[in-house]
Amino acid sequence: ILDPTKVTRTALQNAASVASLMLTTEAMICEAPKDDAPAGGGMPDMGGMGGMGGMGM
């Protein structure tokens, strides 16, 4: 027979144990995020646009 109170108490004790372990360690192992998307392309050039005319002094 499972006692719900004991199950809850055990779950809370285990959660507190894991939390204290995480607080006392300086590093944690986790899964690195996946970088599936390719890098974005550069900006296109200005095509056939001329320079800035009329700026001569």
N, C-alpha and C positions, 0 to 999 in steps of 0.2 A: 504494500500500500504506500503510495506516495503522499507525503504531507506537503500541501502547497506552501505552508509557511516555511518549512525547511528548504524547499526548492528555491523560494525567493531569497531567503537568507544566504544560501550558498551562492546564488548568482550574484548577489550584492558583494559578498566577500571576494569572489573571484574578480569582479569588475574593479573593486578597490585595489586589489593586489596588482592587477595589470596597470591601473592608473598610477600607482606609486612607483612601479617599475619604470614606466615611461618618464616620470618626473625625475627619477634619480639617474637615468642614463643620459649621456651627452650626445648619443647618436642613435638613430633608428633606421632600420632597413625597411624600405618600402619600394613599391614598383614605380619605376621611372615613367613619366608620361610619354606616350608614343607620339612621334612627330611624323604623321602620315602625309600631311599636305606639303607639296613642293614649295620651294621658296618663290615669292612673287617676282615677276620680271621688273626690270628697270623702267624708268620713265621714257616714253618715246621722245625722239628729238623733235625739233620745231619744224621739220619738213622744209617747205619752200619759203618760209618766212624770212624776210630780209632783216638787216640790222636795224638799229634805232636811228633812222634818218632824222635830220634836222637838229641833231644834238651838237653839231660843230660850233665852236666859238671863235 
